Amino acid sequence: MSRGVTYVRKEIVSKGVGFGSALAIAISFTTHKSIIWAIIHGFFSWLYVIYYALTR
């Protein structure tokens, strides 16, 4: 049973990281219109999303 729980947990974490990066890139590109900034913000993903939410 513990293997199933571990698998589900890893699956949720991997999808969360991907969604955070995509969200950060979309917000960044919409705000700054710059691919370079979008890549940088995608690297920081959830940190940038939280920063954006707190400052807007």
C-alpha positions in Angstrom: 0.0 0.0 0.0 2.8 2.5 0.7 4.1 2.3 -2.8 0.7 3.4 -4.2 0.7 6.4 -1.8 4.2 7.4 -2.8 3.4 7.2 -6.5 0.3 9.4 -6.1 2.3 11.9 -4.0 5.1 12.1 -6.6 2.5 12.6 -9.4 0.8 15.5 -7.6 4.1 17.2 -7.0 5.3 16.9 -10.5 2.1 18.3 -11.9 2.2 21.1 -9.4 5.7 22.2 -10.5 4.7 22.1 -14.1 1.6 24.2 -13.6 3.4 26.7 -11.4 6.0 27.3 -14.2 3.4 27.6 -16.9 1.4 30.1 -14.8 4.5 32.2 -14.0 5.4 32.3 -17.7 1.9 33.3 -18.7 1.7 36.0 -16.1 5.2 37.3 -16.8 4.8 37.4 -20.6 1.4 39.1 -20.3 2.8 41.7 -17.9 6.3 42.4 -19.4 5.9 41.2 -23.1 9.4 39.7 -22.8 10.5 36.2 -23.5 13.6 36.6 -21.4 11.7 37.7 -18.3 9.1 34.9 -18.9 12.0 32.3 -18.9 13.5 33.8 -15.7 10.1 33.9 -13.9 9.3 30.4 -15.1 12.5 29.2 -13.4 11.3 30.7 -10.1 7.7 29.6 -10.8 5.6 29.7 -7.6 7.8 32.3 -6.0 7.0 34.7 -8.9 3.3 33.8 -8.8 3.1 34.5 -5.1 5.0 37.8 -5.5 2.7 38.8 -8.4 -0.4 38.0 -6.3 0.9 40.0 -3.3 1.9 43.1 -5.3 -1.2 43.4 -7.5 
